[in-house]
Amino acid sequence: MPNWVRVAAISEVPADGGLERVVAGRIIGLFCVDDRYFAIDGICAHQGGPVGKGGICGAIVTCPWHGWQYDVTSGKHELSEIRQQTFPVERRGDDLFVDMEERS
């Protein structure tokens, strides 16, 4: 069953940028790409860096610690089969909600 949680106002997410949020005890990165919103696990698979604080170019976010890059639309690491967990994002008026339902 979906577990929608309000994470931010649209005005808080920079156009073609992102931010980090703690949602339901998890750190996520919330990103805006071409007026669409995406959420991925905010802890880098490499060494736990803050992916949500990384710079973004197109749909690719770069972890600020060691440069690992992920496609925010899919969570896929750019050079391997590693994949960050993604979370559905829904816009409701001026707010963004993320579905934090546990998935296997």
Secondary structure, 3 states (H helix, E strand, C coil): CCCEEEEEEHHHCCCCCEEEEEECCEEEEEEEECCEEEEEECECCCCCCEHHHCEEECCEEECCCCCCEEECCCCEECCCCCECCEECEEEECCEEEEECCCCC
